[in-house]
């Protein structure tokens, strides 16, 4: 059985999507969207279409009421022991997020303890 060749795409700086042809050249991909017609839609028309779509209900204030908000992050300078920092860095990308998670667990435990 012959293996399928992967479809290769690239995008130009202006946003044009190109698809690689079998000969190695690239051809612009023509979308089916009538962008000129879509660009003429007013906000009111878009809102009306969105309200009529039962499969995708509106994300109104009632939807967001019970959503837990993530805290914002603040860049700070912190001094850590070199072995502690080396331990977290050795685990790879995201070490600062892991340090934050450890500190969060400590904070939550202290809050429960009173």
N, CA, C and O of each residue as an XYZ file, in Angstrom:
456
protein
N       0.846     -1.186      0.000
C       0.000      0.000      0.000
C       0.889      1.247      0.000
O       1.818      1.343      0.802
N       0.618      2.179     -0.872
C       1.394      3.412     -0.970
C       1.056      4.331      0.193
O      -0.098      4.441      0.606
N       2.089      4.987      0.712
C       1.836      5.913      1.818
C       1.391      7.265      1.267
O       1.869      7.718      0.227
N       0.478      7.889      1.978
C      -0.037      9.188      1.544
C       1.003     10.262      1.793
O       1.706     10.233      2.803
N       1.101     11.191      0.891
C       2.033     12.303      1.060
C       1.342     13.384      1.868
O       0.174     13.689      1.628
N       2.040     13.956      2.807
C       1.409     15.014      3.606
C       1.157     16.260      2.764
O       1.927     16.593      1.863
N       0.062     16.934      3.080
C      -0.243     18.200      2.413
C       0.555     19.276      3.122
O       0.509     19.380      4.348
N       1.266     20.056      2.383
C       2.119     21.090      2.968
C       1.552     22.465      2.633
O       1.164     22.728      1.495
N       1.510     23.323      3.623
C       1.010     24.676      3.455
C       2.027     25.666      3.970
O       2.870     25.328      4.802
N       1.951     26.873      3.484
C       2.735     27.989      4.020
C       1.889     29.242      3.865
O       0.959     29.278      3.060
N       2.211     30.249      4.627
C       1.448     31.494      4.568
C       2.412     32.647      4.294
O       3.466     32.758      4.920
N       2.031     33.493      3.352
C       2.833     34.675      3.026
C       2.613     35.764      4.080
O       1.680     35.686      4.879
N       3.466     36.759      4.074
C       3.361     37.857      5.031
C       2.025     38.589      4.917
O       1.536     39.134      5.906
N       1.428     38.607      3.718
C       0.147     39.297      3.542
C      -1.047     38.429      3.947
O      -2.194     38.860      3.824
N      -0.784     37.193      4.435
C      -1.848     36.314      4.881
C      -2.303     35.293      3.854
O      -3.125     34.433      4.173
N      -1.799     35.361      2.644
C      -2.187     34.432      1.596
C      -1.714     33.025      1.948
O      -0.537     32.819      2.246
N      -2.626     32.061      1.915
C      -2.301     30.673      2.198
C      -1.899     29.984      0.904
O      -2.600     30.084     -0.103
N      -0.761     29.280      0.931
C      -0.270     28.563     -0.246
C      -0.205     27.075      0.052
O       0.149     26.671      1.160
N      -0.552     26.250     -0.952
C      -0.477     24.804     -0.818
C       0.581     24.274     -1.763
O       0.647     24.670     -2.927
N       1.426     23.356     -1.241
C       2.470     22.766     -2.080
C       1.844     21.778     -3.058
O       1.049     20.919     -2.677
N       2.224     21.923     -4.336
C       1.756     21.004     -5.377
C       2.735     19.841     -5.474
O       3.817     19.891     -4.889
N       2.366     18.798     -6.205
C       3.206     17.603     -6.324
C       4.566     17.895     -6.945
O       5.533     17.180     -6.686
N       4.646     18.950     -7.769
C       5.933     19.292     -8.387
C       6.807     20.160     -7.484
O       7.907     20.553     -7.874
N       6.315     20.461     -6.271
C       7.106     21.252     -5.323
C       6.787     22.736     -5.336
O       7.209     23.464     -4.438
N       6.056     23.192     -6.328
C       5.691     24.604     -6.382
C       4.505     24.859     -5.456
O       3.861     23.922     -4.984
N       4.223     26.132     -5.201
C       3.115     26.495     -4.337
C       2.039     27.209     -5.122
O       2.331     27.985     -6.033
N       0.785     26.944     -4.764
C      -0.364     27.547     -5.433
C      -1.254     28.173     -4.367
O      -1.496     27.549     -3.333
N      -1.751     29.399     -4.592
C      -2.653     30.009     -3.597
C      -3.907     29.160     -3.402
O      -4.472     28.633     -4.360
N      -4.325     29.039     -2.157
C      -5.546     28.311     -1.831
C      -6.698     29.288     -1.925
O      -6.678     30.342     -1.290
N      -7.687     28.950     -2.703
C      -8.850     29.809     -2.879
C      -9.917     29.392     -1.882
O     -10.413     28.267     -1.933
N     -10.269     30.284     -0.987
C     -11.317     29.999     -0.021
C     -12.688     30.144     -0.650
O     -12.828     30.742     -1.717
N     -13.711     29.593      0.015
C     -15.071     29.660     -0.502
C     -15.866     30.791      0.132
O     -17.023     31.015     -0.223
N     -15.250     31.506      1.068
C     -15.950     32.581      1.758
C     -16.018     33.827      0.884
O     -15.021     34.235      0.289
N     -17.191     34.422      0.813
C     -17.369     35.678      0.087
C     -17.011     36.806      1.064
O     -17.888     37.378      1.712
N     -15.744     37.110      1.158
C     -15.255     38.064      2.160
C     -15.820     39.474      1.951
O     -16.024     40.211      2.916
N     -16.068     39.842      0.715
C     -16.638     41.170      0.452
C     -18.038     41.270      1.051
O     -18.397     42.297      1.627
N     -18.830     40.202      0.914
C     -20.183     40.188      1.474
C     -20.135     40.197      2.999
O     -20.902     40.916      3.640
N     -19.235     39.401      3.586
C     -19.107     39.332      5.044
C     -18.662     40.684      5.610
O     -19.130     41.104      6.668
N     -17.768     41.352      4.907
C     -17.269     42.649      5.376
C     -18.364     43.705      5.451
O     -18.234     44.679      6.192
N     -19.439     43.524      4.694
C     -20.539     44.496      4.683
C     -21.541     44.272      5.809
O     -22.387     45.135      6.046
N     -21.472     43.129      6.520
C     -22.410     42.862      7.602
C     -22.257     43.891      8.712
O     -21.141     44.253      9.086
N     -23.361     44.351      9.225
C     -23.328     45.287     10.348
C     -23.267     44.486     11.648
O     -23.547     43.288     11.664
N     -22.895     45.165     12.739
C     -22.865     44.501     14.047
C     -24.247     43.962     14.403
O     -24.366     42.882     14.981
N     -25.294     44.718     14.057
C     -26.662     44.289     14.365
C     -26.997     42.989     13.626
O     -27.624     42.097     14.198
N     -26.583     42.880     12.364
C     -26.842     41.663     11.595
C     -26.095     40.465     12.195
O     -26.634     39.362     12.281
N     -24.873     40.698     12.598
C     -24.072     39.622     13.202
C     -24.702     39.169     14.513
O     -24.793     37.971     14.782
N     -25.139     40.134     15.334
C     -25.790     39.800     16.604
C     -27.073     39.008     16.368
O     -27.363     38.057     17.093
N     -27.840     39.401     15.354
C     -29.093     38.696     15.037
C     -28.807     37.256     14.629
O     -29.502     36.339     15.067
N     -27.793     37.051     13.795
C     -27.431     35.695     13.374
C     -26.951     34.870     14.569
O     -27.288     33.692     14.690
N     -26.173     35.485     15.437
C     -25.656     34.770     16.607
C     -26.788     34.349     17.541
O     -26.773     33.236     18.067
N     -27.766     35.223     17.752
C     -28.901     34.902     18.625
C     -29.743     33.759     18.059
O     -30.350     33.005     18.819
N     -29.783     33.626     16.745
C     -30.618     32.594     16.127
C     -29.917     31.236     16.052
O     -30.523     30.261     15.608
N     -28.671     31.155     16.471
C     -27.913     29.904     16.384
C     -28.041     29.134     17.687
O     -27.320     29.407     18.647
N     -28.970     28.158     17.726
C     -29.216     27.370     18.939
C     -28.023     26.508     19.329
O     -27.859     26.178     20.503
N     -27.191     26.141     18.365
C     -26.043     25.288     18.659
C     -24.941     26.039     19.396
O     -24.083     25.420     20.024
N     -24.958     27.346     19.326
C     -23.929     28.168     19.962
C     -24.594     29.305     20.732
O     -24.678     30.429     20.237
N     -25.070     29.008     21.954
C     -25.764     30.050     22.718
C     -24.840     31.216     23.063
O     -23.617     31.077     23.103
N     -25.452     32.349     23.305
C     -24.697     33.567     23.596
C     -23.906     33.426     24.892
O     -24.318     32.721     25.814
N     -22.796     34.089     24.945
C     -21.982     34.114     26.155
C     -22.288     35.406     26.894
O     -21.465     36.319     26.950
N     -23.486     35.465     27.458
C     -23.930     36.664     28.152
C     -23.450     36.652     29.605
O     -22.704     35.758     30.005
N     -23.871     37.631     30.387
C     -23.438     37.751     31.776
C     -23.813     36.518     32.593
O     -23.058     36.123     33.482
N     -24.962     35.902     32.312
C     -25.381     34.704     33.041
C     -24.407     33.550     32.816
O     -24.148     32.764     33.727
N     -23.873     33.450     31.609
C     -22.907     32.397     31.308
C     -21.642     32.567     32.151
O     -21.119     31.590     32.688
N     -21.156     33.789     32.267
C     -19.885     34.062     32.947
C     -20.022     34.154     34.463
O     -19.016     34.208     35.170
N     -21.263     34.173     34.976
C     -21.501     34.403     36.407
C     -20.729     33.429     37.297
O     -20.118     33.849     38.279
N     -20.747     32.147     36.971
C     -20.137     31.135     37.836
C     -18.752     30.684     37.369
O     -18.193     29.733     37.915
N     -18.205     31.355     36.373
C     -16.895     30.979     35.871
C     -15.825     31.493     36.832
O     -15.820     32.663     37.217
N     -14.921     30.590     37.208
C     -13.836     30.985     38.111
C     -12.802     31.772     37.312
O     -12.269     31.294     36.311
N     -12.538     32.959     37.769
C     -11.559     33.807     37.089
C     -10.152     33.435     37.542
O      -9.892     33.265     38.734
N      -9.258     33.312     36.581
C      -7.869     33.052     36.926
C      -7.215     34.344     37.382
O      -7.497     35.414     36.843
N      -6.348     34.246     38.368
C      -5.674     35.460     38.810
C      -4.739     35.977     37.716
O      -4.227     35.212     36.899
N      -4.535     37.272     37.726
C      -3.581     37.841     36.771
C      -2.172     37.588     37.289
O      -1.975     37.340     38.479
N      -1.228     37.649     36.419
C       0.167     37.415     36.806
C       0.904     38.744     36.822
O       0.591     39.664     36.067
N       1.878     38.816     37.693
C       2.692     40.012     37.820
C       4.155     39.605     37.763
O       4.582     38.706     38.486
N       4.916     40.260     36.911
C       6.346     39.972     36.815
C       7.054     40.613     38.007
O       6.890     41.800     38.289
N       7.844     39.791     38.697
C       8.604     40.287     39.845
C      10.023     39.752     39.761
O      10.335     38.906     38.923
N      10.864     40.251     40.626
C      12.205     39.708     40.778
C      12.234     38.988     42.112
O      11.841     39.555     43.131
N      12.695     37.743     42.118
C      12.728     36.944     43.341
C      14.076     36.240     43.423
O      14.612     35.779     42.416
N      14.604     36.166     44.613
C      15.878     35.469     44.811
C      15.587     34.083     45.367
O      14.968     33.932     46.420
N      16.048     33.074     44.632
C      15.874     31.682     45.037
C      17.247     31.052     45.218
O      18.218     31.457     44.579
N      17.314     30.062     46.091
C      18.568     29.321     46.232
C      18.899     28.670     44.903
O      18.005     28.198     44.200
N      20.187     28.642     44.551
C      20.571     28.146     43.234
C      20.171     26.688     43.014
O      19.826     26.312     41.894
N      20.210     25.857     44.065
C      19.825     24.462     43.876
C      18.313     24.315     43.657
O      17.881     23.429     42.920
N      17.513     25.170     44.287
C      16.062     25.150     44.090
C      15.743     25.544     42.651
O      14.957     24.878     41.977
N      16.353     26.622     42.189
C      16.125     27.072     40.818
C      16.604     26.024     39.811
O      15.929     25.767     38.814
N      17.764     25.420     40.070
C      18.293     24.387     39.168
C      17.336     23.193     39.098
O      17.131     22.620     38.028
N      16.754     22.822     40.241
C      15.796     21.710     40.278
C      14.620     21.972     39.353
O      14.242     21.098     38.573
N      14.036     23.164     39.430
C      12.876     23.478     38.593
C      13.273     23.651     37.131
O      12.547     23.214     36.239
N      14.413     24.281     36.878
C      14.850     24.477     35.489
C      15.152     23.153     34.804
O      14.935     23.015     33.600
N      15.650     22.180     35.554
C      16.009     20.879     34.983
C      14.785     20.180     34.410
O      14.917     19.332     33.527
N      13.604     20.521     34.896
C      12.368     19.910     34.417
C      11.917     20.485     33.079
O      10.954     19.997     32.489
N      12.604     21.517     32.598
C      12.322     22.043     31.267
C      11.412     23.259     31.270
O      11.169     23.898     32.293
N      10.921     23.546     30.064
C      10.061     24.716     29.877
C       8.915     24.720     30.866
O       8.398     23.667     31.240
N       8.523     25.911     31.288
C       7.402     26.034     32.209
C       7.817     25.969     33.668
O       6.970     25.821     34.549
N       9.111     26.078     33.929
C       9.562     25.950     35.317
C       8.990     27.056     36.199
O       8.714     26.814     37.374
N       8.805     28.258     35.667
C       8.234     29.338     36.471
C       6.777     29.026     36.823
O       6.321     29.333     37.925
N       6.058     28.422     35.892
C       4.675     28.022     36.157
C       4.637     26.959     37.245
O       3.751     26.984     38.100
N       5.589     26.022     37.226
C       5.639     24.996     38.275
C       5.970     25.612     39.628
O       5.387     25.220     40.639
N       6.885     26.561     39.668
C       7.188     27.249     40.928
C       5.932     27.932     41.447
O       5.638     27.869     42.641
N       5.192     28.583     40.560
C       3.939     29.241     40.946
C       2.944     28.225     41.508
O       2.258     28.507     42.491
N       2.865     27.044     40.888
C       1.931     26.011     41.351
C       2.294     25.523     42.751
O       1.412     25.295     43.579
N       3.584     25.365     43.015
C       4.027     24.946     44.352
C       3.668     26.015     45.376
O       3.174     25.697     46.458
N       3.910     27.258     45.048
C       3.574     28.352     45.968
C       2.065     28.443     46.185
O       1.619     28.733     47.295
N       1.280     28.199     45.142
C      -0.176     28.225     45.276
C      -0.652     27.128     46.218
O      -1.510     27.371     47.066
N      -0.098     25.907     46.076
C      -0.480     24.805     46.972
C      -0.155     25.165     48.422
O      -0.952     24.910     49.325
N       1.010     25.752     48.634
C       1.399     26.161     49.981
C       0.405     27.193     50.522
O      -0.029     27.102     51.670
N       0.052     28.168     49.694
C      -0.895     29.207     50.097
C      -2.251     28.595     50.465
O      -2.840     28.943     51.488
N      -2.734     27.687     49.626
C      -4.032     27.056     49.879
C      -3.999     26.223     51.158
O      -4.967     26.225     51.919
N      -2.912     25.519     51.403
C      -2.792     24.718     52.623
C      -2.793     25.598     53.862
O      -3.404     25.256     54.875
N      -2.113     26.723     53.780
C      -2.057     27.651     54.919
C      -3.418     28.267     55.182
O      -3.795     28.483     56.334
N      -4.165     28.553     54.108
C      -5.512     29.114     54.276
C      -6.434     28.102     54.961
O      -7.231     28.472     55.824
N      -6.328     26.824     54.578
C      -7.165     25.797     55.197
C      -6.811     25.625     56.678
O      -7.684     25.415     57.520
N      -5.527     25.718     56.972
C      -5.080     25.538     58.359
C      -5.542     26.685     59.250
O      -5.629     26.540     60.469
N      -5.833     27.809     58.638
C      -6.336     28.964     59.379
C      -5.252     29.852     59.760
O      -5.491     30.881     60.393
